[in-house]
Amino acid sequence: MPRWKVTSHTTHLKPQASFWGEQMVVELVAEGHLQMTSSKKFKSFVVRNLSPEKFWNKLFLKSKIETYSRAGEDRSCKESYLGREHWNQLMVDGGNISFSGKKLLAPLTLSARARLSQNKNHSVRTFYQHHTIDGDSTFGFGSIRATEQCWTSDIGGYRFLLDVEYNGHTFTYSANQSWGWGWGWGWGGNGDGMGGRQDAFRFSGEEGIAACGF
C-alpha cells in the first residue's frame, strides 16, 4: 500500500496599498502522484483599509497664544483708545504622531484648523503649514492670527481640528478637549493664560472623530 506524506505550508503575502478596495479570492491547489491536481476556491473577500485613528498610537499638538502690537510681543491687550492696536497669535510649535515605530504602506498628510472664540464671536481659521509623513514624526503648524483686535476686557479660547488626507479620502478630527472655546474662558485680554503657557491637545478615534470620507 502506498504511504502518503502529508505536509503543511504557510504562504505570507506582503501587504501592498494596491490591494485596498480589491476583491480577493484564495485558491488552494494540491498536486499529487502522476501530476494529478485538485483545487478549491474559498469565499472571496474585499481588502479594506483602516481609517487613520485606528492605527496611530498617539497624536497630540502643543500650542500657546500670545499678544502682539507693532512694538512686538506684549503681556496684555489694548487698554485704551490711546494705546497701540493689539492682536493675538495662536501658535502650534510642537506636535507628535506615533505609529509604534511602524512604517505606513502609504503616506498621509496632516493639516490643521482652529475654531476660535472671542467674547461671543466664533470663527474658523486654517494653518498654512502641512506635513506628509509615513511613520513616527514630530511637527508644528506655525501660527495664525487668532484675533484682529484685542482689548484687556476680552476673553476667548480655541479648539483644534485636524484634517488627515489618506488613501484618497479626507478625515477630520476634533481635539478631545478645548481651551476656553465657545463662551467659556481660555485666555483673557488682561494677559491671563497668554505668553509662555503651553497646552497639549490629544486626538483619538473614540472621542475625536468628527467626520470621514468613507
Number of C-alpha atoms within 10 A of each C-alpha: 3 4 5 8 5 5 5 4 5 4 5 6 5 5 9 9 12 10 13 15 12 11 11 14 12 11 12 10 10 11 10 9 7 6 7 8 10 9 9 10 10 10 9 11 12 12 14 11 12 10 18 17 18 11 14 18 14 15 19 18 24 19 22 19 24 23 25 21 18 10 9 8 15 18 13 23 26 23 16 10 8 7 10 14 18 24 23 23 18 22 20 21 16 18 18 15 18 16 16 12 10 12 12 14 13 13 13 19 15 19 19 23 19 22 19 22 25 26 16 12 10 15 12 14 15 17 18 12 13 16 15 14 17 14 19 18 15 16 18 20 23 16 18 18 18 26 17 10 17 24 18 16 12 17 23 24 26 27 20 26 23 21 19 23 19 17 17 8 12 17 19 18 21 25 22 18 16 19 19 18 24 20 15 17 19 20 22 21 24 18 16 15 18 22 15 10 12 17 14 16 19 18 23 19 16 10 12 18 18 14 12 15 11 8
